[in-house]
Amino acid sequence: MLVQDPACGGQVVFAGAVRNHTGDRKVLYLDFESYEPMAKKVMQEICNHALEKWPIRHAVCHHRLGKLEISELAVVIAVSSPHRKAAFEACEFIIDELKKKVPIWKKEIFKGGEEWVSARP
Amino acid sequence: MKVIAFGIAKEIIGQQYLNLEEAPSNVLELKKHLLEHYPEFMELASLRIAVNEAYAEDGHPLNESDEIVIIPPVSGG
C-alpha cells in the first residue's frame, strides 16, 4: 500500500462505495465527471493540509470517474501515522474536504430519471 | 472569451463551451452575465468560478488567456 511505512503503526483506509438508494429512490448507477487538472490539485492540497495539521506520515486519495455500478468504489483515501488516532481524524478530514472542494460531479441515474447530486438546495 | 462548463452547468448552458463576445472584467461580472442569460443558475445551491485551476473570488480579474471554468455545486465522494 502507498502509505506503508515501518514508522507507522496505524493505516486507516476510507472507501466510498456506490449506494443503491437515495432516500426512498432506487439508484441504478452513478456517472461521475470532473475538471480533472484542478481536481488533482485540490486533492493534493487537501492531503498536504492534513499532513500539516496532524502527526501523520502519509496521505493519499484517489477518485474514479465515469459510470460506476452499485457497490463499486468511487473514492479511496489512505492515511498512515505512528499512532492510529491521528490517522482516523485526518482520514475523516480528507473525505469531508473532498466533498466540499474537489471539482467532481456525481449524477444519479434512477429508473425513469436522473439528477446531479446536491446541485439544488 | 471562452468559458468551460461542467456537470449541471453544462446542461443549463446547453454545451460545454461558452464563447463570450464581450469579455467580463472580473469573476463577479461573469456571474452576473450567467445569471442574466441563464436564470436557471439562480436555482443552484452555489455558483463558483475557477480561474487557471483554482477557485477565484468575485473581484478576481479575467483575461483572454485565462482558463475560466464554471463550478456548480460539487458532489464527489
N, CA and C atoms of all chains as a GROMACS GRO file, in nm:
protein
  594
    1MET      N    1   0.085  -0.121   0.000
    1MET     CA    2   0.000   0.000   0.000
    1MET      C    3   0.088   0.126   0.000
    2LEU      N    4   0.040   0.228  -0.068
    2LEU     CA    5   0.117   0.352  -0.086
    2LEU      C    6   0.156   0.419   0.045
    3VAL      N    7   0.079   0.398   0.149
    3VAL     CA    8   0.107   0.467   0.275
    3VAL      C    9   0.186   0.381   0.373
    4GLN      N   10   0.231   0.263   0.328
    4GLN     CA   11   0.304   0.174   0.417
    4GLN      C   12   0.438   0.238   0.460
    5ASP      N   13   0.467   0.223   0.589
    5ASP     CA   14   0.586   0.289   0.642
    5ASP      C   15   0.620   0.217   0.774
    6PRO      N   16   0.745   0.171   0.789
    6PRO     CA   17   0.779   0.098   0.912
    6PRO      C   18   0.761   0.182   1.038
    7ALA      N   19   0.757   0.315   1.024
    7ALA     CA   20   0.739   0.402   1.142
    7ALA      C   21   0.591   0.414   1.181
    8CYS      N   22   0.502   0.360   1.096
    8CYS     CA   23   0.359   0.380   1.119
    8CYS      C   24   0.291   0.255   1.172
    9GLY      N   25   0.227   0.269   1.287
    9GLY     CA   26   0.154   0.157   1.347
    9GLY      C   27   0.008   0.158   1.307
   10GLY      N   28  -0.037   0.266   1.243
   10GLY     CA   29  -0.178   0.273   1.205
   10GLY      C   30  -0.193   0.309   1.058
   11GLN      N   31  -0.275   0.232   0.989
   11GLN     CA   32  -0.311   0.266   0.850
   11GLN      C   33  -0.462   0.268   0.844
   12VAL      N   34  -0.519   0.384   0.812
   12VAL     CA   35  -0.665   0.396   0.804
   12VAL      C   36  -0.702   0.415   0.658
   13VAL      N   37  -0.801   0.337   0.613
   13VAL     CA   38  -0.848   0.348   0.475
   13VAL      C   39  -0.997   0.376   0.475
   14PHE      N   40  -1.038   0.479   0.402
   14PHE     CA   41  -1.180   0.501   0.379
   14PHE      C   42  -1.209   0.466   0.234
   15ALA      N   43  -1.312   0.385   0.215
   15ALA     CA   44  -1.353   0.350   0.078
   15ALA      C   45  -1.498   0.391   0.062
   16GLY      N   46  -1.524   0.479  -0.033
   16GLY     CA   47  -1.661   0.525  -0.058
   16GLY      C   48  -1.720   0.445  -0.173
   17ALA      N   49  -1.833   0.378  -0.145
   17ALA     CA   50  -1.893   0.290  -0.246
   17ALA      C   51  -2.022   0.349  -0.300
   18VAL      N   52  -2.063   0.302  -0.416
   18VAL     CA   53  -2.187   0.348  -0.477
   18VAL      C   54  -2.305   0.283  -0.406
   19ARG      N   55  -2.391   0.367  -0.348
   19ARG     CA   56  -2.507   0.320  -0.270
   19ARG      C   57  -2.626   0.297  -0.364
   20ASN      N   58  -2.708   0.198  -0.330
   20ASN     CA   59  -2.818   0.160  -0.419
   20ASN      C   60  -2.946   0.242  -0.401
   21HIS      N   61  -2.941   0.344  -0.313
   21HIS     CA   62  -3.061   0.425  -0.295
   21HIS      C   63  -3.023   0.565  -0.248
   22THR      N   64  -3.113   0.660  -0.273
   22THR     CA   65  -3.104   0.793  -0.214
   22THR      C   66  -3.243   0.823  -0.162
   23GLY      N   67  -3.253   0.839  -0.030
   23GLY     CA   68  -3.386   0.850   0.030
   23GLY      C   69  -3.463   0.722  -0.002
   24ASP      N   70  -3.581   0.735  -0.062
   24ASP     CA   71  -3.654   0.612  -0.096
   24ASP      C   72  -3.650   0.582  -0.247
   25ARG      N   73  -3.558   0.650  -0.318
   25ARG     CA   74  -3.545   0.622  -0.461
   25ARG      C   75  -3.433   0.522  -0.486
   26LYS      N   76  -3.463   0.428  -0.574
   26LYS     CA   77  -3.364   0.325  -0.608
   26LYS      C   78  -3.267   0.380  -0.713
   27VAL      N   79  -3.139   0.375  -0.681
   27VAL     CA   80  -3.037   0.422  -0.775
   27VAL      C   81  -2.992   0.305  -0.863
   28LEU      N   82  -2.986   0.331  -0.995
   28LEU     CA   83  -2.943   0.224  -1.087
   28LEU      C   84  -2.790   0.224  -1.102
   29TYR      N   85  -2.734   0.341  -1.122
   29TYR     CA   86  -2.588   0.355  -1.127
   29TYR      C   87  -2.552   0.504  -1.116
   30LEU      N   88  -2.422   0.534  -1.106
   30LEU     CA   89  -2.377   0.673  -1.098
   30LEU      C   90  -2.286   0.704  -1.216
   31ASP      N   91  -2.283   0.832  -1.252
   31ASP     CA   92  -2.193   0.877  -1.357
   31ASP      C   93  -2.117   0.999  -1.303
   32PHE      N   94  -1.984   0.987  -1.294
   32PHE     CA   95  -1.902   1.096  -1.239
   32PHE      C   96  -1.829   1.169  -1.351
   33GLU      N   97  -1.824   1.302  -1.340
   33GLU     CA   98  -1.734   1.376  -1.428
   33GLU      C   99  -1.653   1.475  -1.345
   34SER      N  100  -1.545   1.525  -1.402
   34SER     CA  101  -1.453   1.606  -1.325
   34SER      C  102  -1.382   1.707  -1.413
   35TYR      N  103  -1.343   1.816  -1.350
   35TYR     CA  104  -1.247   1.909  -1.410
   35TYR      C  105  -1.112   1.858  -1.358
   36GLU      N  106  -1.057   1.765  -1.434
   36GLU     CA  107  -0.950   1.681  -1.381
   36GLU      C  108  -0.824   1.751  -1.331
   37PRO      N  109  -0.766   1.842  -1.410
   37PRO     CA  110  -0.640   1.901  -1.359
   37PRO      C  111  -0.659   1.974  -1.226
   38MET      N  112  -0.774   2.044  -1.212
   38MET     CA  113  -0.797   2.114  -1.086
   38MET      C  114  -0.832   2.015  -0.976
   39ALA      N  115  -0.907   1.911  -1.008
   39ALA     CA  116  -0.944   1.811  -0.906
   39ALA      C  117  -0.818   1.748  -0.846
   40LYS      N  118  -0.721   1.716  -0.932
   40LYS     CA  119  -0.597   1.656  -0.881
   40LYS      C  120  -0.523   1.754  -0.790
   41LYS      N  121  -0.518   1.881  -0.832
   41LYS     CA  122  -0.452   1.982  -0.749
   41LYS      C  123  -0.519   1.997  -0.614
   42VAL      N  124  -0.653   2.007  -0.614
   42VAL     CA  125  -0.725   2.030  -0.489
   42VAL      C  126  -0.712   1.908  -0.397
   43MET      N  127  -0.717   1.787  -0.454
   43MET     CA  128  -0.699   1.667  -0.370
   43MET      C  129  -0.561   1.668  -0.304
   44GLN      N  130  -0.458   1.708  -0.381
   44GLN     CA  131  -0.323   1.714  -0.325
   44GLN      C  132  -0.315   1.820  -0.215
   45GLU      N  133  -0.379   1.936  -0.238
   45GLU     CA  134  -0.379   2.042  -0.136
   45GLU      C  135  -0.445   1.993  -0.007
   46ILE      N  136  -0.554   1.919  -0.020
   46ILE     CA  137  -0.624   1.869   0.099
   46ILE      C  138  -0.535   1.770   0.175
   47CYS      N  139  -0.469   1.681   0.100
   47CYS     CA  140  -0.378   1.586   0.166
   47CYS      C  141  -0.262   1.661   0.234
   48ASN      N  142  -0.209   1.763   0.166
   48ASN     CA  143  -0.100   1.841   0.225
   48ASN      C  144  -0.146   1.912   0.353
   49HIS      N  145  -0.269   1.964   0.348
   49HIS     CA  146  -0.325   2.030   0.465
   49HIS      C  147  -0.334   1.932   0.583
   50ALA      N  148  -0.380   1.811   0.554
   50ALA     CA  149  -0.391   1.708   0.660
   50ALA      C  150  -0.253   1.672   0.714
   51LEU      N  151  -0.154   1.667   0.624
   51LEU     CA  152  -0.017   1.633   0.667
   51LEU      C  153   0.042   1.741   0.760
   52GLU      N  154  -0.004   1.866   0.739
   52GLU     CA  155   0.042   1.974   0.828
   52GLU      C  156  -0.031   1.974   0.961
   53LYS      N  157  -0.160   1.936   0.954
   53LYS     CA  158  -0.248   1.952   1.071
   53LYS      C  159  -0.236   1.837   1.172
   54TRP      N  160  -0.204   1.716   1.125
   54TRP     CA  161  -0.194   1.601   1.214
   54TRP      C  162  -0.056   1.536   1.206
   55PRO      N  163  -0.014   1.468   1.312
   55PRO     CA  164   0.116   1.397   1.306
   55PRO      C  165   0.103   1.266   1.228
   56ILE      N  166   0.071   1.278   1.100
   56ILE     CA  167   0.061   1.160   1.014
   56ILE      C  168   0.180   1.161   0.919
   57ARG      N  169   0.212   1.045   0.861
   57ARG     CA  170   0.330   1.038   0.774
   57ARG      C  171   0.293   1.037   0.626
   58HIS      N  172   0.177   0.978   0.594
   58HIS     CA  173   0.136   0.968   0.453
   58HIS      C  174  -0.014   0.987   0.439
   59ALA      N  175  -0.055   1.050   0.329
   59ALA     CA  176  -0.198   1.064   0.300
   59ALA      C  177  -0.214   1.063   0.148
   60VAL      N  178  -0.299   0.976   0.099
   60VAL     CA  179  -0.324   0.972  -0.046
   60VAL      C  180  -0.474   0.959  -0.070
   61CYS      N  181  -0.520   1.012  -0.183
   61CYS     CA  182  -0.659   0.984  -0.220
   61CYS      C  183  -0.673   0.968  -0.370
   62HIS      N  184  -0.770   0.889  -0.407
   62HIS     CA  185  -0.792   0.857  -0.548
   62HIS      C  186  -0.943   0.853  -0.572
   63HIS      N  187  -0.985   0.914  -0.683
   63HIS     CA  188  -1.129   0.915  -0.716
   63HIS      C  189  -1.150   0.861  -0.856
   64ARG      N  190  -1.248   0.778  -0.873
   64ARG     CA  191  -1.276   0.725  -1.008
   64ARG      C  192  -1.378   0.813  -1.078
   65LEU      N  193  -1.380   0.803  -1.211
   65LEU     CA  194  -1.472   0.882  -1.292
   65LEU      C  195  -1.547   0.791  -1.389
   66GLY      N  196  -1.652   0.849  -1.449
   66GLY     CA  197  -1.729   0.771  -1.546
   66GLY      C  198  -1.841   0.694  -1.477
   67LYS      N  199  -1.890   0.590  -1.547
   67LYS     CA  200  -2.004   0.514  -1.496
   67LYS      C  201  -1.959   0.413  -1.392
   68LEU      N  202  -2.022   0.418  -1.274
   68LEU     CA  203  -1.990   0.322  -1.168
   68LEU      C  204  -2.118   0.251  -1.123
   69GLU      N  205  -2.107   0.121  -1.112
   69GLU     CA  206  -2.222   0.039  -1.073
   69GLU      C  207  -2.235   0.035  -0.921
   70ILE      N  208  -2.352  -0.009  -0.874
   70ILE     CA  209  -2.378  -0.024  -0.730
   70ILE      C  210  -2.266  -0.109  -0.667
   71SER      N  211  -2.220  -0.064  -0.550
   71SER     CA  212  -2.115  -0.131  -0.470
   71SER      C  213  -1.973  -0.110  -0.522
   72GLU      N  214  -1.958  -0.053  -0.642
   72GLU     CA  215  -1.822  -0.023  -0.686
   72GLU      C  216  -1.767   0.091  -0.599
   73LEU      N  217  -1.634   0.096  -0.585
   73LEU     CA  218  -1.573   0.202  -0.505
   73LEU      C  219  -1.549   0.325  -0.592
   74ALA      N  220  -1.596   0.439  -0.542
   74ALA     CA  221  -1.578   0.565  -0.616
   74ALA      C  222  -1.455   0.638  -0.566
   75VAL      N  223  -1.430   0.628  -0.436
   75VAL     CA  224  -1.319   0.703  -0.378
   75VAL      C  225  -1.249   0.618  -0.271
   76VAL      N  226  -1.116   0.629  -0.268
   76VAL     CA  227  -1.038   0.562  -0.164
   76VAL      C  228  -0.938   0.664  -0.106
   77ILE      N  229  -0.935   0.670   0.026
   77ILE     CA  230  -0.841   0.757   0.096
   77ILE      C  231  -0.762   0.672   0.194
   78ALA      N  232  -0.632   0.686   0.195
   78ALA     CA  233  -0.549   0.609   0.288
   78ALA      C  234  -0.454   0.702   0.361
   79VAL      N  235  -0.445   0.680   0.492
   79VAL     CA  236  -0.360   0.764   0.577
   79VAL      C  237  -0.282   0.673   0.671
   80SER      N  238  -0.156   0.704   0.693
   80SER     CA  239  -0.081   0.626   0.793
   80SER      C  240  -0.012   0.721   0.890
   81SER      N  241  -0.002   0.673   1.014
   81SER     CA  242   0.062   0.752   1.118
   81SER      C  243   0.121   0.657   1.223
   82PRO      N  244   0.217   0.708   1.299
   82PRO     CA  245   0.276   0.623   1.404
   82PRO      C  246   0.168   0.567   1.498
   83HIS      N  247   0.067   0.652   1.533
   83HIS     CA  248  -0.040   0.609   1.622
   83HIS      C  249  -0.176   0.633   1.555
   84ARG      N  250  -0.273   0.547   1.582
   84ARG     CA  251  -0.394   0.542   1.499
   84ARG      C  252  -0.485   0.665   1.505
   85LYS      N  253  -0.493   0.734   1.621
   85LYS     CA  254  -0.592   0.840   1.636
   85LYS      C  255  -0.577   0.949   1.530
   86ALA      N  256  -0.454   0.989   1.506
   86ALA     CA  257  -0.430   1.095   1.407
   86ALA      C  258  -0.472   1.049   1.268
   87ALA      N  259  -0.449   0.923   1.237
   87ALA     CA  260  -0.484   0.871   1.104
   87ALA      C  261  -0.635   0.869   1.085
   88PHE      N  262  -0.710   0.829   1.190
   88PHE     CA  263  -0.858   0.831   1.180
   88PHE      C  264  -0.907   0.973   1.157
   89GLU      N  265  -0.857   1.066   1.236
   89GLU     CA  266  -0.905   1.205   1.226
   89GLU      C  267  -0.870   1.266   1.090
   90ALA      N  268  -0.747   1.243   1.045
   90ALA     CA  269  -0.703   1.301   0.917
   90ALA      C  270  -0.782   1.241   0.801
   91CYS      N  271  -0.810   1.113   0.809
   91CYS     CA  272  -0.884   1.047   0.702
   91CYS      C  273  -1.025   1.106   0.691
   92GLU      N  274  -1.090   1.129   0.804
   92GLU     CA  275  -1.225   1.188   0.802
   92GLU      C  276  -1.219   1.331   0.748
   93PHE      N  277  -1.116   1.405   0.789
   93PHE     CA  278  -1.098   1.541   0.738
   93PHE      C  279  -1.086   1.541   0.586
   94ILE      N  280  -1.006   1.450   0.533
   94ILE     CA  281  -0.981   1.448   0.388
   94ILE      C  282  -1.110   1.418   0.310
   95ILE      N  283  -1.189   1.321   0.354
   95ILE     CA  284  -1.312   1.292   0.279
   95ILE      C  285  -1.412   1.408   0.293
   96ASP      N  286  -1.420   1.470   0.411
   96ASP     CA  287  -1.511   1.584   0.429
   96ASP      C  288  -1.471   1.700   0.338
   97GLU      N  289  -1.343   1.730   0.332
   97GLU     CA  290  -1.295   1.840   0.247
   97GLU      C  291  -1.313   1.808   0.100
   98LEU      N  292  -1.285   1.684   0.064
   98LEU     CA  293  -1.301   1.642  -0.077
   98LEU      C  294  -1.444   1.668  -0.123
   99LYS      N  295  -1.541   1.633  -0.039
   99LYS     CA  296  -1.682   1.650  -0.076
   99LYS      C  297  -1.719   1.798  -0.092
  100LYS      N  298  -1.649   1.886  -0.021
  100LYS     CA  299  -1.681   2.029  -0.028
  100LYS      C  300  -1.607   2.100  -0.142
  101LYS      N  301  -1.485   2.056  -0.173
  101LYS     CA  302  -1.398   2.140  -0.258
  101LYS      C  303  -1.356   2.081  -0.392
  102VAL      N  304  -1.349   1.950  -0.404
  102VAL     CA  305  -1.291   1.894  -0.528
  102VAL      C  306  -1.392   1.900  -0.642
  103PRO      N  307  -1.353   1.958  -0.757
  103PRO     CA  308  -1.448   1.969  -0.868
  103PRO      C  309  -1.476   1.835  -0.938
  104ILE      N  310  -1.560   1.759  -0.872
  104ILE     CA  311  -1.610   1.631  -0.926
  104ILE      C  312  -1.761   1.636  -0.910
  105TRP      N  313  -1.832   1.589  -1.011
  105TRP     CA  314  -1.979   1.592  -1.009
  105TRP      C  315  -2.035   1.453  -1.031
  106LYS      N  316  -2.136   1.423  -0.950
  106LYS     CA  317  -2.196   1.289  -0.950
  106LYS      C  318  -2.340   1.301  -0.998
  107LYS      N  319  -2.372   1.222  -1.098
  107LYS     CA  320  -2.511   1.217  -1.144
  107LYS      C  321  -2.569   1.082  -1.103
  108GLU      N  322  -2.684   1.087  -1.037
  108GLU     CA  323  -2.753   0.963  -1.000
  108GLU      C  324  -2.853   0.929  -1.109
  109ILE      N  325  -2.850   0.804  -1.152
  109ILE     CA  326  -2.946   0.761  -1.253
  109ILE      C  327  -3.046   0.668  -1.185
  110PHE      N  328  -3.172   0.713  -1.187
  110PHE     CA  329  -3.282   0.637  -1.129
  110PHE      C  330  -3.361   0.573  -1.242
  111LYS      N  331  -3.454   0.487  -1.205
  111LYS     CA  332  -3.548   0.436  -1.304
  111LYS      C  333  -3.633   0.556  -1.347
  112GLY      N  334  -3.629   0.591  -1.474
  112GLY     CA  335  -3.713   0.699  -1.525
  112GLY      C  336  -3.664   0.840  -1.494
  113GLY      N  337  -3.535   0.856  -1.460
  113GLY     CA  338  -3.487   0.993  -1.438
  113GLY      C  339  -3.342   0.996  -1.395
  114GLU      N  340  -3.288   1.116  -1.392
  114GLU     CA  341  -3.151   1.132  -1.344
  114GLU      C  342  -3.136   1.270  -1.281
  115GLU      N  343  -3.033   1.284  -1.194
  115GLU     CA  344  -3.019   1.407  -1.118
  115GLU      C  345  -2.875   1.432  -1.079
  116TRP      N  346  -2.827   1.556  -1.099
  116TRP     CA  347  -2.694   1.594  -1.048
  116TRP      C  348  -2.706   1.609  -0.896
  117VAL      N  349  -2.628   1.534  -0.822
  117VAL     CA  350  -2.639   1.532  -0.676
  117VAL      C  351  -2.598   1.667  -0.616
  118SER      N  352  -2.678   1.715  -0.520
  118SER     CA  353  -2.652   1.839  -0.444
  118SER      C  354  -2.655   1.967  -0.526
  119ALA      N  355  -2.693   1.960  -0.653
  119ALA     CA  356  -2.690   2.080  -0.737
  119ALA      C  357  -2.787   2.186  -0.686
  120ARG      N  358  -2.906   2.142  -0.644
  120ARG     CA  359  -3.006   2.238  -0.596
  120ARG      C  360  -3.021   2.224  -0.445
  121PRO      N  361  -3.052   2.336  -0.376
  121PRO     CA  362  -3.063   2.329  -0.231
  121PRO      C  363  -3.182   2.244  -0.185
  122MET      N  364  -1.405   3.554  -2.523
  122MET     CA  365  -1.354   3.481  -2.406
  122MET      C  366  -1.426   3.347  -2.394
  123LYS      N  367  -1.347   3.243  -2.376
  123LYS     CA  368  -1.405   3.109  -2.369
  123LYS      C  369  -1.423   3.067  -2.222
  124VAL      N  370  -1.540   3.012  -2.194
  124VAL     CA  371  -1.570   2.966  -2.059
  124VAL      C  372  -1.612   2.818  -2.069
  125ILE      N  373  -1.560   2.738  -1.976
  125ILE     CA  374  -1.588   2.595  -1.980
  125ILE      C  375  -1.688   2.559  -1.869
  126ALA      N  376  -1.781   2.470  -1.900
  126ALA     CA  377  -1.883   2.431  -1.801
  126ALA      C  378  -1.881   2.280  -1.777
  127PHE      N  379  -1.908   2.242  -1.652
  127PHE     CA  380  -1.915   2.101  -1.615
  127PHE      C  381  -2.047   2.071  -1.544
  128GLY      N  382  -2.079   1.944  -1.534
  128GLY     CA  383  -2.195   1.900  -1.456
  128GLY      C  384  -2.322   1.968  -1.500
  129ILE      N  385  -2.400   2.013  -1.401
  129ILE     CA  386  -2.529   2.073  -1.432
  129ILE      C  387  -2.512   2.204  -1.509
  130ALA      N  388  -2.397   2.271  -1.494
  130ALA     CA  389  -2.373   2.397  -1.566
  130ALA      C  390  -2.371   2.372  -1.717
  131LYS      N  391  -2.316   2.258  -1.755
  131LYS     CA  392  -2.310   2.221  -1.896
  131LYS      C  393  -2.451   2.204  -1.952
  132GLU      N  394  -2.538   2.146  -1.870
  132GLU     CA  395  -2.676   2.124  -1.914
  132GLU      C  396  -2.755   2.255  -1.920
  133ILE      N  397  -2.728   2.345  -1.825
  133ILE     CA  398  -2.800   2.473  -1.824
  133ILE      C  399  -2.763   2.555  -1.948
  134ILE      N  400  -2.634   2.554  -1.983
  134ILE     CA  401  -2.588   2.631  -2.098
  134ILE      C  402  -2.621   2.560  -2.230
  135GLY      N  403  -2.629   2.428  -2.222
  135GLY     CA  404  -2.663   2.350  -2.341
  135GLY      C  405  -2.542   2.303  -2.418
  136GLN      N  406  -2.423   2.336  -2.368
  136GLN     CA  407  -2.298   2.290  -2.431
  136GLN      C  408  -2.184   2.309  -2.331
  137GLN      N  409  -2.070   2.248  -2.362
  137GLN     CA  410  -1.960   2.258  -2.264
  137GLN      C  411  -1.882   2.389  -2.274
  138TYR      N  412  -1.880   2.450  -2.394
  138TYR     CA  413  -1.803   2.574  -2.410
  138TYR      C  414  -1.893   2.691  -2.442
  139LEU      N  415  -1.866   2.802  -2.374
  139LEU     CA  416  -1.943   2.923  -2.394
  139LEU      C  417  -1.847   3.030  -2.446
  140ASN      N  418  -1.882   3.092  -2.558
  140ASN     CA  419  -1.796   3.198  -2.611
  140ASN      C  420  -1.859   3.333  -2.587
  141LEU      N  421  -1.791   3.418  -2.508
  141LEU     CA  422  -1.846   3.549  -2.477
  141LEU      C  423  -1.778   3.654  -2.565
  142GLU      N  424  -1.859   3.727  -2.643
  142GLU     CA  425  -1.800   3.828  -2.731
  142GLU      C  426  -1.748   3.947  -2.649
  143GLU      N  427  -1.828   3.986  -2.548
  143GLU     CA  428  -1.780   4.092  -2.460
  143GLU      C  429  -1.728   4.028  -2.333
  144ALA      N  430  -1.597   4.033  -2.315
  144ALA     CA  431  -1.535   3.965  -2.202
  144ALA      C  432  -1.566   4.036  -2.071
  145PRO      N  433  -1.621   3.966  -1.971
  145PRO     CA  434  -1.641   4.028  -1.840
  145PRO      C  435  -1.505   4.060  -1.777
  146SER      N  436  -1.502   4.170  -1.701
  146SER     CA  437  -1.373   4.215  -1.649
  146SER      C  438  -1.328   4.135  -1.527
  147ASN      N  439  -1.426   4.084  -1.453
  147ASN     CA  440  -1.387   4.003  -1.337
  147ASN      C  441  -1.490   3.892  -1.312
  148VAL      N  442  -1.465   3.814  -1.206
  148VAL     CA  443  -1.549   3.698  -1.177
  148VAL      C  444  -1.694   3.739  -1.151
  149LEU      N  445  -1.713   3.848  -1.075
  149LEU     CA  446  -1.848   3.891  -1.043
  149LEU      C  447  -1.926   3.926  -1.171
  150GLU      N  448  -1.858   3.996  -1.264
  150GLU     CA  449  -1.924   4.033  -1.390
  150GLU      C  450  -1.964   3.908  -1.469
  151LEU      N  451  -1.878   3.808  -1.466
  151LEU     CA  452  -1.910   3.682  -1.535
  151LEU      C  453  -2.032   3.616  -1.471
  152LYS      N  454  -2.035   3.615  -1.337
  152LYS     CA  455  -2.151   3.554  -1.267
  152LYS      C  456  -2.280   3.628  -1.304
  153LYS      N  457  -2.272   3.762  -1.307
  153LYS     CA  458  -2.390   3.842  -1.342
  153LYS      C  459  -2.437   3.808  -1.483
  154HIS      N  460  -2.341   3.795  -1.576
  154HIS     CA  461  -2.374   3.760  -1.714
  154HIS      C  462  -2.446   3.624  -1.719
  155LEU      N  463  -2.392   3.528  -1.645
  155LEU     CA  464  -2.450   3.393  -1.646
  155LEU      C  465  -2.593   3.394  -1.590
  156LEU      N  466  -2.610   3.465  -1.477
  156LEU     CA  467  -2.742   3.468  -1.412
  156LEU      C  468  -2.845   3.540  -1.501
  157GLU      N  469  -2.797   3.639  -1.574
  157GLU     CA  470  -2.888   3.714  -1.660
  157GLU      C  471  -2.930   3.632  -1.783
  158HIS      N  472  -2.835   3.564  -1.844
  158HIS     CA  473  -2.864   3.490  -1.967
  158HIS      C  474  -2.915   3.348  -1.942
  159TYR      N  475  -2.882   3.293  -1.827
  159TYR     CA  476  -2.926   3.157  -1.793
  159TYR      C  477  -2.980   3.159  -1.650
  160PRO      N  478  -3.104   3.209  -1.632
  160PRO     CA  479  -3.158   3.227  -1.496
  160PRO      C  480  -3.164   3.098  -1.414
  161GLU      N  481  -3.154   2.984  -1.479
  161GLU     CA  482  -3.157   2.856  -1.405
  161GLU      C  483  -3.039   2.847  -1.307
  162PHE      N  484  -2.932   2.923  -1.333
  162PHE     CA  485  -2.819   2.924  -1.239
  162PHE      C  486  -2.861   2.971  -1.100
  163MET      N  487  -2.968   3.053  -1.096
  163MET     CA  488  -3.016   3.103  -0.967
  163MET      C  489  -3.069   2.991  -0.878
  164GLU      N  490  -3.110   2.880  -0.940
  164GLU     CA  491  -3.168   2.769  -0.864
  164GLU      C  492  -3.060   2.682  -0.799
  165LEU      N  493  -2.934   2.702  -0.835
  165LEU     CA  494  -2.829   2.615  -0.781
  165LEU      C  495  -2.793   2.652  -0.637
  166ALA      N  496  -2.744   2.553  -0.563
  166ALA     CA  497  -2.705   2.575  -0.424
  166ALA      C  498  -2.583   2.666  -0.415
  167SER      N  499  -2.499   2.669  -0.517
  167SER     CA  500  -2.385   2.760  -0.519
  167SER      C  501  -2.337   2.776  -0.663
  168LEU      N  502  -2.260   2.882  -0.686
  168LEU     CA  503  -2.201   2.903  -0.819
  168LEU      C  504  -2.062   2.961  -0.798
  169ARG      N  505  -1.961   2.880  -0.831
  169ARG     CA  506  -1.823   2.927  -0.815
  169ARG      C  507  -1.755   2.929  -0.952
  170ILE      N  508  -1.652   3.012  -0.962
  170ILE     CA  509  -1.574   3.022  -1.085
  170ILE      C  510  -1.429   2.987  -1.052
  171ALA      N  511  -1.371   2.903  -1.137
  171ALA     CA  512  -1.228   2.872  -1.122
  171ALA      C  513  -1.152   2.943  -1.233
  172VAL      N  514  -1.040   3.002  -1.196
  172VAL     CA  515  -0.952   3.065  -1.294
  172VAL      C  516  -0.816   2.995  -1.285
  173ASN      N  517  -0.773   2.942  -1.399
  173ASN     CA  518  -0.644   2.871  -1.405
  173ASN      C  519  -0.632   2.765  -1.294
  174GLU      N  520  -0.736   2.685  -1.282
  174GLU     CA  521  -0.736   2.567  -1.194
  174GLU      C  522  -0.738   2.598  -1.045
  175ALA      N  523  -0.791   2.717  -1.009
  175ALA     CA  524  -0.808   2.748  -0.866
  175ALA      C  525  -0.936   2.831  -0.849
  176TYR      N  526  -1.004   2.814  -0.735
  176TYR     CA  527  -1.123   2.894  -0.709
  176TYR      C  528  -1.084   3.042  -0.704
  177ALA      N  529  -1.169   3.128  -0.764
  177ALA     CA  530  -1.138   3.271  -0.770
  177ALA      C  531  -1.250   3.351  -0.702
  178GLU      N  532  -1.209   3.454  -0.626
  178GLU     CA  533  -1.305   3.542  -0.559
  178GLU      C  534  -1.372   3.632  -0.662
  179ASP      N  535  -1.485   3.697  -0.621
  179ASP     CA  536  -1.562   3.780  -0.712
  179ASP      C  537  -1.478   3.890  -0.779
  180GLY      N  538  -1.384   3.947  -0.705
  180GLY     CA  539  -1.306   4.059  -0.758
  180GLY      C  540  -1.191   4.018  -0.849
  181HIS      N  541  -1.169   3.889  -0.864
  181HIS     CA  542  -1.056   3.839  -0.944
  181HIS      C  543  -1.071   3.882  -1.090
  182PRO      N  544  -0.971   3.951  -1.147
  182PRO     CA  545  -0.982   3.994  -1.287
  182PRO      C  546  -0.972   3.876  -1.384
  183LEU      N  547  -1.035   3.893  -1.500
  183LEU     CA  548  -1.032   3.787  -1.602
  183LEU      C  549  -0.961   3.837  -1.727
  184ASN      N  550  -0.875   3.751  -1.784
  184ASN     CA  551  -0.804   3.783  -1.907
  184ASN      C  552  -0.832   3.676  -2.012
  185GLU      N  553  -0.818   3.716  -2.139
  185GLU     CA  554  -0.843   3.624  -2.251
  185GLU      C  555  -0.764   3.494  -2.239
  186SER      N  556  -0.643   3.504  -2.185
  186SER     CA  557  -0.557   3.386  -2.180
  186SER      C  558  -0.589   3.294  -2.061
  187ASP      N  559  -0.679   3.336  -1.972
  187ASP     CA  560  -0.712   3.254  -1.854
  187ASP      C  561  -0.797   3.133  -1.894
  188GLU      N  562  -0.781   3.026  -1.818
  188GLU     CA  563  -0.873   2.913  -1.831
  188GLU      C  564  -0.984   2.936  -1.728
  189ILE      N  565  -1.105   2.962  -1.778
  189ILE     CA  566  -1.215   3.000  -1.690
  189ILE      C  567  -1.320   2.889  -1.690
  190VAL      N  568  -1.353   2.843  -1.570
  190VAL     CA  569  -1.443   2.728  -1.559
  190VAL      C  570  -1.556   2.757  -1.461
  191ILE      N  571  -1.678   2.724  -1.501
  191ILE     CA  572  -1.795   2.738  -1.412
  191ILE      C  573  -1.801   2.613  -1.325
  192ILE      N  574  -1.804   2.634  -1.192
  192ILE     CA  575  -1.806   2.521  -1.098
  192ILE      C  576  -1.941   2.520  -1.026
  193PRO      N  577  -2.035   2.439  -1.070
  193PRO     CA  578  -2.161   2.425  -0.995
  193PRO      C  579  -2.134   2.345  -0.866
  194PRO      N  580  -2.233   2.327  -0.778
  194PRO     CA  581  -2.208   2.256  -0.652
  194PRO      C  582  -2.141   2.120  -0.678
  195VAL      N  583  -2.030   2.096  -0.607
  195VAL     CA  584  -1.956   1.971  -0.631
  195VAL      C  585  -2.019   1.857  -0.551
  196SER      N  586  -1.996   1.734  -0.597
  196SER     CA  587  -2.060   1.619  -0.530
  196SER      C  588  -1.975   1.494  -0.544
  197GLY      N  589  -1.843   1.510  -0.524
  197GLY     CA  590  -1.757   1.392  -0.529
  197GLY      C  591  -1.773   1.308  -0.402
  198GLY      N  592  -1.705   1.195  -0.400
  198GLY     CA  593  -1.708   1.107  -0.283
  198GLY      C  594  -1.813   1.000  -0.295
   0.00000   0.00000   0.00000
